[in-house]
Amino acid sequence: MLLSFNSKEGRSRRTVIAWICVFVFVSSITVGAAQWFKPFNVTYDHRALILDGHRRMLISAGIHYPRATPEMWPDLIAKAKEGGADVIETYVFWNGHEPAKGQYNFEGRYDLVKFAKLVASNGLYFFLRIGPYACAEWNFGGFPVWLRDIPGIEFRTNNAPFKEEMKRFVSKVVNLMKEEKLFSWQGGPIILLQIENEYGNLESSYGNEGKEYVKWAASMALSLGAGVPWVMCRQPDAPYDIIDTCNAYYCDGFKPNSHNKPTFWTENWDGWYTQWGERLPHRPVEDLAFAVARFFQRGGSLQNYYMYFGGTNFGRTAGGPLQITSYDYDAPIDEYGLLREPKWGHLKDLHAALKLCEPALVAADSPTYIKLGTNQEAHVYQADVHPKGLNLSLSQISRKCSAFLANIDEHKAATVTFRGQAYTLPPWSVSILPDCRNTAFNTAKVGAQTSVKLVGSDLPPASNILPAQQLIHRNGISPISKSWMTAKEPISIWSKSSFTAEGIWEHLNVTKDQSDYLWYSTRIYVSDGDILFWKKNAVHPKLTIDSVRDILRVFVNGQLIGTVVGHWVKVVQTLQFQPGYNNLTLLSQTVGLQNYGAFIEKDGAGIRGTIKLTGFESGNIDLSKSLWTYQVGLQGEFLKFYNEENENAEWVELTPDAIPSTFTWYKTYFDVPGGKDPVALDFESMGKGQAWVNGHHIGRYWTRVSPKSGCQVCDYRGAYDSDKCTTNCGKPTQTLYHVPRSWLKASNNFLVISEETGGNPFGISVKLHSASLVCAQMSESYYPPLQKLVNASLIGQEVSSNDMIPEMHLRCRDGHIISSITFASFGTPEGSCQSFSRGDCDAPSSTSIVSKACLGKSSCSIKISGAVFGDDPCKDVAKTLSVEARCASPSSTDGSFQL
């Protein structure tokens, strides 16, 4: 294939080179309904995974099937494929699949087989991380809570009861995959499995028993006859037949524990998780692309984005401590299934550049290292001979060369000389040269479009607005409903299943995680002498508890006195008693069970240590041995107020002037706008609780506010961590809660809310998510269109010089079209998306040229060339095209478009 480049970066004006790119794919076929690929074997050597005899460089996309609905899966998988993924990765969630011992669930959001088959039908491979410990910020790390009740059990160590249960579940999953013919040797997509997860971080806590457990887990996994390789991540002592892998923000320096194993990156953290009351993380795509390029530059061969799509912790699946309902993770596909751009698009370009290098990467056993400067280096992949033991075609063993030029300086750009040519490298960046000469991609130069997510309501203004709602409308919020019903949750013992026992029982031993809530109630006698003692000494009695987690609420005679939030924190709460007998009620709440750490089965929840009353005339009162009455859950939970047909609740109309109260249930009906835009409920007017829509538990909500400080201007340069580039300071961590379209009806959707702290349901609104604004900015010296190079390389086509001209691509998604061009300038425009302005140099035809190319279309491309825009507005000046466009549904444009 002949490629002709025009570039100013150390190249002649017209250079014709031979650039041979041949990709090896396992052929995809369909035989009946059970086979998606021609059966193939999976092995590995020191360099890479070997599929059907061919080494592969693989891009994997993490998508957790229960964090989306089955209706969302096809679109998510298709977007991952379009973004350049070869593999879909997921954990397996034991507590979702076996909620009670021996009772399995592989349906709905837990239909793992259906998910795997969708991956296969898209021609992608599947990486199944069985664990069965997942972590994943998932409730109890994926372990079922019933597991901790097995006599004599200790998790994740050389413990017979645990090993028996672990083997039983892992065998269940492997055998199910075999029965459905989902392994590669059966014509299925599964090429890789994982046993355990990040155990190496904790192994020392278990001493020699931990080492024995690792050996057992590996041996057990291999004994199941899955027929594909197994990995252990973050496991330096992984046995010989198990590949140890890296999980981190950067893995370019990682090497496995044997020269016979390839270098895999099982978790590339492209964002981070979020806890209630914390800022939102953001990882710049320039840094993420830098990390990926460095990994492949330094010998890596499989990289998995954790997460490519994060999704939602529906129900009570969020882990602990205090994980929020959204698991967006700042991933390339956001929580709602929309592309996060430019992150998705820039990574797509990176993947295309890596694919152009794949023939050289798989042919060379190792790169040649060249030092280019103090903080600059090159790695060159070149092969002239047939690698030993590898099945390559004649075209593959012809001469190939690809190079990566890195500048790891965090502050300064550098000009380096490589093979007699000069290359300018921005700080903290990698340039990829698929032919060892011409730059196809630089990690710090983003040419992909930016999509601005607009969140708003398409609901018409409600009529006959109640007085309490008028202010809401004046503030621009369209309430979800003008009619609400309410029911009070009793702050007392109501259940026939309640019981009285001596002492403080551990939270999970009582609730079995059937509810977040456990009530402890006892009676306290206050004498007249106590009252006089407090008045005389100007003191108040106090409740002290050694330690609690996650939330403890203290009630005296049904009135909320105080709330403590934290992870095993001490409680000192001032109390107010009446003379005589008083009801002291403690409400222990979990907000996700511990999902990480050693001995999590012993971590528990609720109250630890001594509990006592201080400040009484007769001295302190130890309540640790007192009689307490226990009650699990809320009445509304167990009577299932969230079921529309439920007739047990005593609902009354909520008046607009009602004072917000604690522990109250609300219900209403609401409509949603038509279309495909994702839907969320805005709960900013509420406090803390849980919500259900049409019987579906959409998750916990909480308007806990993040710190006011800590957000700063984000600079991609330099090593990333979760405290860098945070956003949302001084605001509630989460206010919008995803309601999947498949859970909704066009009208009369049934919403039920359990509110704990007091809130105004009249302020709840429906919000639609859409990428309604797209922007792009590209210079005429940018790199050639990567996709054209990839497509040409696949069919051996010659690429003309015209095809090497940089191209700007704009695209509206999900059926929307480009309805207007709000800014266009070819010349020296200034600013960035949503703040573009014209510079001193501007082609007068800019708007008309872009409008002609794009209006009324779902996507368009414009070549970045003076020849396209007519007379050169400023000769000898490097020019840039900046464009901002709006997207809309075709039905809303009426065939008219705005220039």
N, C-alpha and C positions, 0 to 999 in steps of 0.2 A: 504494500500500500504506500503510495507516495503522498506525503504531506508537505504543504507549502506554507510556511509561517511568515508573517510580517510582524516584527517586534523590534523594540528599541533596547531590549535587555540583553546586550552582549551578543547580538546576532546580526548577520548581514541582512540587508533589506529583503532579499528573496533567497531563502535557503531551502533547497529541495533535499529531503533526507528520506532514507528508508526506515520506516517505523513499523515493524511487524508485530501485531498484537493478535494473539490467538487465545481464545478463552475455552476452557474445558468445562463442559456442563454434563452432568448425568442426564441422559435423555429422559424426558417426561412422557409417560404414556398413560393411557387409561384402559384398563381391562376390567369390564364389568364395573362394579362400584368399590372394589376392594384394593385396587392397585393403582398407584399414581405415578410410579417410576418403574423403570426396568430394574428388577432387583439388583442391588449392588452391595459390596462389602465396604466396611469402614475400618481402616487401620490408621496408623500414624508412624512417623519417624521423628527424628530430632528437629525437623524443620516445620512440619505442618500435619494437619489431618489429611488423610489420603482417601478420597472417595473414588471407588471403582478404579483404583490404580493411579489416580491423578492427585497430586498435591493441590490444595486449594488455599487461597487467602480468603477468609470469610468474615463478613460483617453480619452481626447478629443484633436483633432488636427485641428488647425485653417488653413483653405484654402479659400482664397477669389476667387470665381469663375471668376470675370472679370480680375483678374491679371494673368490669364493663358488662353489658347485657349481651346475650347471644346475638341480638339484632345488630349490635354495634360491631361485632367481631369481623365480619367480611370487609367492612370499610377500613377498619384499623389495619388489618393484614395487608390489604391492597395498598394503603398509603405507605406502609413499611417497605413493601416491595418496590413501589415507585421511587421511594427514597434511597434505594440501593441496597437494601438488606437481602442477604442470602438465607438467613436463618431467623426463626422466631424462637425466643427463649421464654420459659416460664418456670416458676416454682410450682410445686404441688402442695395443696393446702389440706393437711390431714384433718384438721378439725371441721373443715367444710365438707369433706368426703365421708367422715365417720363421726357424726355428731354424738352418737351413742355407740357403745362398743358392739361391733358386729352388725350395725345398721348403717348401710352405705348409701351415699347420695352422689350420683353422677348425672344429675339432671339440672336444667336451668343454667344458672351462672356457673355451676360446677360440672357441666357436661364436658369433661376433658376430652373425651373421644371426638365429639363434634368439633371442638376447637382444633384438635390435631388434624382432622380431616380437612378442615377449611385451610389450614396452613398448607397441607399437601396439594389441595386443589389449585392453589396459587403458585405451585411449582417451587415452594420454599422448603427448606429443611427445618427440623424441629429439634431443639435442645431442651430436654426435660430434666429439671433439677428436682429430683424426688425428695431428697433430704433424709428423712421427712421433717427435720427441723428446718424452718424457712427463715426465721427472723422477719425480714420484709416489712417491719413496722406493722405487722399483722397480729391480731389478738393472740397472746400467749405463744408468739413465734410460730403459730401453726399447729401446736400440740393441742389435742383435745383435752379439756379439763378433767374428764373422767379418768385420764391416764394417771393423774397424781394420786388417785384413790386406790390404786392397785397395791395390795399389801407388799411392803418391802421394796418398793420401786425407788430407784434413783435414776434420773434422766442422764443420758449421754455419758455413760461410763460403763465399766465392765460389770454390769448388773443384770442378772439373768432375767428378771421380770421385764425390764425395759427392752432388752435385746429380743426377747420373744415377741413383744408387741411391735417393735420396730420392724423385725423381719417379716412378720405377718402382713403389715401394711405395705411395705416396699414390694413384697412378693405379689400382693394384690394388684398393685399398679402395673408392675412389669408383665404379669400374666394377662391383664386386661389389654395392654398394648399388643401383646402377642396374638390374643384372640381376635383383635380387630385388624391384624396384619399391618401394623403401623411402624414396624422396624424396617430399616433400609433393606435388609436381606430378604424381606417379604414384599418389597415394592412400596414401602411406606416412607415417611419423611424423617423418622427419628434417626439421628446420626450420633447423638451424644447424650449421656446420662450423668447425673451427679448424685453422689451419696454423701451424707452429712453436709455441713455448711459452716464455714468460718470457725471450725473447731480449734484450729491451731492457736487462735487468740486466747482460748480458755483452757487448753489442755493441761497446762501446768497446775491449774487449780485441782485437778483430779489425780495428780501424781502418777504413779506407775499404772494405776487402773485406767487412766486416760489413754496411755500408750497402748495398752492391751485392747482397749475399745476401738481405737483407730484400726489396728490390725484386723480385729474381728469384723468391723463394718466393711472394710475393703474386701475381705474374703467372702463375706456374706453376699455382697453385691455381685461379685464375679461368679458366684455359684449359681446365680439365677438364670444364666444362659441367655442374657439379653442380646448378645452378638454384636454390640457396639461398645466403644470405649467408655470408661467411667472417669469422672474427674472428682477431685476434692479441692475446694477453693480455700485459700489461706491455710494450707496444711503442709508445712515444710517437711514433715516426716511421712508424707503419703507413701504407701508401699510401692514396690517396683512397678506393678501393673496398673497403677492408678496415676493419672496425670494431676499434679498439683498446679493450681492456677492462682492468679492474682485478682484481688478486688481492691480498688483504690481510685483516687482521682488521676493518678499517673502510674503507669506500669511499664514504662520504657526501660527501666533498669532491672526489671524482674527477670530471673532465670529459674527454671524448674530445678528440682533436686537431682535430676539425672540428665546427662547429655543425650540420652535416648528419647527424651520427651520434648514435645514442641512447647512453645511459649504461648499460653492462652491468657486472655484477660476476660474473666467471667463477669465482672461488674465494673464498668466505667461509669462512675457516678456523674451523670450529666447535669445534675442539680442536687437537691437534698430534700429530706423530709421536713415537716413543720409540726411544731407543738403549739397547743393553745397558749395564747399570750406571747408568742414570739414573732419576730419579723419573717418576711418571706424570702427564701433564698433565690438567687439567680446566678447561673454560671454562664459567662459570655461565650458565645459560639466560637470566637476567635481562639480562646484558650482551649475549649473542648476539641476543636479541630487540630490544634497544635499537639494536644496529648495523643490523639489517635495517630496522627502522622508520625510522631516520634516513636510510637509503639511499633508500627510497621517498619519504620526506618531502622530500628535497632533489633530487628529479628522476630518480631511478633507475627502471629499468623491467624489468630481468631480473636476478635474483639466484640464484646457484647455491651450494648448501651443499657445501663440500668438507671432510668427506665427510658424506653423509646415512647411508650405511652404509660402514664402512671395510673390514671383513672380515679375511682372513688371508693372509699371505705364504707360501703353501704351497710346499713344495720349497725351492729355492734362489732364489726370486724376490725376496726382500728386498733392498733397495738398500744403499748404503754411504755413509759408513762406519758399520758396526755397527748397522744397523736390526734391530729385533727381529721375531720371526715374527708377532706380533699386529699388525694394522693397525686396531685398534679406533677410534682417533682421537677417543675421547669423543663419537662421533657419535650422532644421535638414535636410530638402530638400532645395537645393539652388535654385536660381532664374531660372535656366535652367532645373530644374526637376531632377538633379543628387543628390544622397545622400551625405550629408556632414558628413564625418566620421573622427573621431570616435563619433561625437555627436549623429548621428542617431543610431548607433549600441549600444552605452553605454546606451542610453535611452531605447532601445529595451530590453536590459538585465534588466534594472530597472523595466520596466513594467512587465516583466515575474516574477520577484521576488515579486512584489506587487500582481500579480494574485495568486501566491502561498499563500499569506496571506489573500486573499479575504474572505474565509469562516470565519476566526476569526474576521476580520474587520467588517463584516456585522452582525455577531452574537452578538458581544459585544456592549452594548449601549454606553460605554465610556471606555477609557483605564485606567489602573492603572499606576500611576506615581511613579517612583523610582529614587531617586537622587543617582548617582554613584560617583560623585566627584564634584569639584568646578565648572567645565564647562562640566560635563558629566551627562547624564540622560537617563533613559529607560522609554518607554511606552509599556505596555503589554496589549494585547487584548486577553481576555480569557472568554469563556462563557460555563456554565454548564447547563443552563436552557433555556427554550424556551422563547425568547423575546416576550413581550406582543404585540399582534395584528399583528404579522408577520407570514406569511405563509412560513414555512421552512420544508424541508423533514427530515426524521428520521436521515439520514446521516449528515445533516447540524447541527442538534442540539446535536450531539455527542460532546464529549470534544474536544476543539480546543484551540490552543495557538499560537500567533505570537507576536514577540517583535521587537522593533526598539531601537538600542543603538546609542546615538548621542554624539559626541564630538564637542562642539561648540567653543572650543578654536581655535583661528585663527593661532596659531604658533606651538603648541606642540602636538605630539601624546600622547595618554594616554592608559594605561592598566587598565582595570576595571574588577571587579568581579561581575558577574551576575549569580544568581542561582548556586553558588558554582564553576563556571568556569571562567577562565581568558580570556579576549578578548582585543586585541590591536586595538585601533581605531586611524587612521590617523587624523591629525588636520582638523577641518571643514568638518566632514564626518559623515555619518550614516551607520551603519551596520544593515542589515535586516535579521532576524532570523524567517523564516516562521513557525518553530516548537518550538520556544523559546529556542533552543539549538544550532542548527547548522547555521553558517553564509552562506547565499546564495549569498549575494551581499554587496559590500561596495561602496558608492558613489564616493570615491576618487581613487579607484583602477580600472583603465580602461583596460579591456581585449579585447575590440572591435578593429577591424582593423582600420588603418588610410588610407584614400584614398587621394592621392595627385592629385589635378586637374591640368592637363597640358593644356595649351592654346596655340594653334599653327595653322598654315595654311598648309593644304595638297595640296594647289594649286601649279601646276608646275610653274617654273620660266617663266615669260613672255618673248617672243622674240621681237626683234626690240625695245628694251627699249629706250624711249626718254631720252635725256640728263638729264633733271631734275629728272628723276626717277632712274638714275643709282646709285646715292648716297643712295637712299632708299633701293635698292637691296643689296648694299654692307653692309648696316646696318642690313640685315637679314629680311627685311619686303617684303612680296610679295604683291604688290599693287593690289587692286581690279580690276582696269581697266587702260589701257593705253590711253583711249580715253574718253574725257569728253566734254560736251557742257555746255555753260553758258549763263545766261540771267541776266540783271541788274534790281534790284528792284528800282523804282524811289523814290528819296527823295523829293517828291513834292505831291501836291494834284492832284490825278488822277481820283477819283471816282465821278460818278454822284450823289451818295448818300451822298457826303460830305456836310456839312452845316456850316454856320457862325452864331455865337451867342456871346452875351456879357458875359464876365466873364469866369471863369474856372469851367467846369462841371466835376462832379465826374466820374471817369473812368468807373465803371460798369454800371452807369446810361446810358452811351452812348454805350458801347460795348455789353452789356448783356452777356458777356463772350463768345461771338462768335469768339473771337480772343484774343491773348495775347496783341495785339498792339493797341494803340490809339495815333494818331498824333494830336498835337496842333500846329497851325501855325499862326503867326501874322507878321506884317511888322513894322520895327523900323526905324525911320528917324534919321540920324546922320548928324549934321551940321558941317560946316568947323570949327565953334567955338568949337565944342566938340573935334574934332581932335587936335586942337591947345591946348586945355585945358589938354588933356591926355599927349601930348608931354611935355608941360611946367611943369607939376607936376609929370611926370614919373609914371603915374598911368594908369590903364586899367579899363574899365567898367566891372561890375560884375552882374551876375544873382543870385538873392537870392530867395529861396523858403523855406517856413517854414518847410515843411515835404513832403517826397515822399516815396513810396514803389513800387515795389521791385527793378525795374531798371528804371532810367531816362537817356535818351541820348539827348544831346544838339547839335543841328546843326545850323550853321550860313551860309547862302547862300549855303546850300547843303553839307557843309563840317562838319564832326563830330568833335566837339570841346572838349567834355568831357562826361564821363559816371559816374553815381552815383549808387551804389548798396547798398541796406539796407532795413530795416523794419522801416518805418516812421522816416527817417533821414533828417536832414537839408541839403540844397544845397547852396553852395557858389561856383559859377563857373565863372572864368575869361573868358571874351569874346574878340573877335577881330572883329571890324566892319569896313566897308568901308564908305567913304562919300556918302551921299544920302540914298536911301532906301535899307534896308537889310531884308532878310527873316530870322526870328527866328523861328525855328521848334523844338518842344519838342516831343520826343517819349517816352510815358509811356508804360512800359511792366510789365505784371504780370508773375510770375513764380509759379503758383499754388495759388489759393485763400485760405484765412485763413480757417483752418480746426478745430481750437480749440479756446475756450474762450467764455465768455459771450458777448452777443450782436454782434455776428459776422455779422449779416445782416447790421449793421451800420459801420463795419470796413472799407468796401470799398477798393478802390485801387487808384493809380495815385497820384494826387497832392492835398495837404491840405493846407489851410491857405493862407497867402499873398504871392504873387509873384511880384517881382519888379526888376528894373534895378537900379544900383547904380553907382556913379562916373561920371554922366553927368554934363556939365557946369551949367545947370539950376537946378540941384538937382536930387533927386531920381524920378524914373518914376514908378508909380504903375500900373502894368499890370493886376491886379485882375479884373478890370472892362473893360479892353480893348476888342476889337472884336477879336475873335479867330476862325479860321476855323478848323473844326473837321473832321477827317477821321478815320474810323475803319479798322484795319487790313492791311495786305500786299497785293499788287496787285496780286502776285503769288498765294496767298491763295484763293482769290475770283475768279481768273481765273482758279483755280485748275491745276496748273502746274504739280502736282503730279499724274494726270491721264495720262496714256500713250497715249490715243487718243486725248489729248488736242492739239489744233493747234493755240492757242492764243498767245503763247509765241514766242518771237523773239530770238530763240536759235542760238548761234554762237559757233564755235569750240574754246575750251580753249587751248591756247598755253602753252607749258611747262614752258616758262619763264615769264608767266603772273604774275604781282604783286598781291598778295592777296588783295582783296578789301572788303569793308564792304557792307552788304545788297546785296548779290549776290546769285543767284540760280544756282545750278549745277545738271546735270543729266548724267547718264551713264547706261550701262547694264553690268551685271556680272553673272558669273557662281558660283555654289557651289559644293564642293565635295559631292559624294554620301554617303550613310550610314545613321546612326541614330544619330550621335553625334550632340548635339545642336550647333547652329550657332549664332555668334555674329559679328557685325561690329565694327572694331577698329577705333575710331574717334580721336585718340590722336593728329593727325596732324591738326585738325580743331579748331575753336574757340567756338562759341555758335550759336545754331540754332535748327532746327527741321528736321526730316528725315522721308521719306516714302519709303517703298519697295512694289512694285506691288500694289500701292494704299493704303496700310496699313500704318497708322501713327505709327511708332515705338516709338515715344516720343521725348522729348526735349533732346538735348545734350549740354554739356558745359565742357570745359577743365579747369574749375576753380581749382586752386591748394590749397591743404590743408596746415595748418601750419606745419612748419618744426619740431617743438617740440611737446611733449605730448605723444609720443609713447614710451612705456617702456616694459621691460620684464614682461610677464603676470604671475601672481601668483593667482591661483584659490582661495586661502584662504582669507576669509574675505568678508564682504558685497560687492556686486557688484553694480556699477552704470555705466551709459553710458560713462563716461570718463575713466573708468578703462579698461585696455587691448585693447586700440585702436591701429589701424595699419594704414599704408599707409601715414605716415607723409611726407610732402614735395612733394607729387605727386598729379596729378589731381584726384579729388574725384571719377570720373567715366570716363572711356575711352571705355569700351566695352558695346555694346547695343544689347540686345537679339532680334533676328529675328526668330520667331517660324518656325519650318520646314513646318508646314501646310500653311504658307504664301509664301513659296518659290517654284520655279520650278527648274528643273535640270539645265537649262541654260536660258540665256537672262532675268534675273531678272531686273526689272526697278527700279533704285534707284534715288530719287530726294532729294536734300538737299537745305534748306534755311539757308544760312550762314550770320550771323549778323556782326561779328567782323573781318573777314579775316582768311582764313585757306588754307591749301594745299590739295585739294581732291585727288591728286596723291598719298598721303600717306595713304589713307584709305585702310584697308585690311580686308579680311574675316578671322575670327578665329573660330576654332572648339574647343569645350569643351569636355573633356573626363577624366575619372578617370583612367589614364593609368598606375599609380603606386600604389600598395597597400603594406602596411607594417603592421606587428603586432609583439607584444612582450608580452610574457606570462611566468610566473614562474610556476614551478611544484607544488607550494603551493597555486595556485590560486583556485578559487571556482569551484564546479562541473558545468558542462554544464547546464545552466538554462533551455534551451529549452527541453532537455531530461526530466528534472523534471516536467515541465509543461505538456508535452505530456503524460508522465506516469500517472500524477495525473488525467488527464481527463478520462483515461480508466481504472484506478485502477490497473495498472500494477506494479509488483515488479521491483525495480531498483537495478541492481547488483552493486557490488563494482567496477567492470570495468567501468561501466557507470559514476562513480563518479570521474574518472580521468579527470583533466582539459583538455580542447580541444581548440586548436587554429583554428579559422575559417577564411579562405580567400575566397574572392568572387570578380569576375569581373562582371560588370553589362552590361545591354543593349546589349546582344548578344556577348560580348567579352569573350575571354578565357585567361587563364594564359599562356603566351607565353614564359616566361623565369623566372628563379629564380636568381636574381642578388646578393642576400646575404642570407645565412642561417647558423645559429650557435646555437647549443645546448650546453650550458655550462655557461660561464660568459661573454657574449658579452657586449660591451659597446656602448654608443652613442644612437641615436634615428633615426627615419625614415629619409632616405637619407644620414645618416652619421654613419651607423652602422660600428663597427669594432670588430674583434675577440679579446677575452680576453685571459688570461693565460690558461683557461680551455675551450676546444672546442672538441666536438665529431667529429671525422674525417668523419663520415657517414652523417653529418647534411645535406649537399647539396643534396646528392643522395636520402636520405630518403624523404626529402621535395619534390624534383623533381618528384620522382615516385608517390607520393600522389597527386600532383597538376598539373603537366604540361598537357596542352591540355584540361583542364577541366574549366568550368565556376566557379566552387567552389570546395573547398576541406577542409578537417579537418585533423589535426594531434594531436594525444594525446601527452601531455607533460609528458613524462615518460622515465626514463633511459632504460626501457625494450624495448622501440620502437627504440632507437638510439644505441643499442648494449651495449658494455662494458662501464661502468661508467667512464667517463674521469677524474673525480675528486670526489672521495667518500667523504661523509660528508660535501659537499659544496652544498648550495642551487643553483639549476640550472635554467636557463631561456632559452627559445627558442625565437630568433629574426629572422624574415624573411622579405625580401623585394622581391617583384615580380612585373613583368610587365604584363599588359593586352594588348591584341590586337584583332582585328577582325580576325575570322578564315581565311578569304580570304588573309590576309596579312602574314600568317605564312607559307603557302605552306606545311603544315604538318610537318615542322621541328621545333624543340624546342631547346632553348639554356639553358644549365645547368650552 
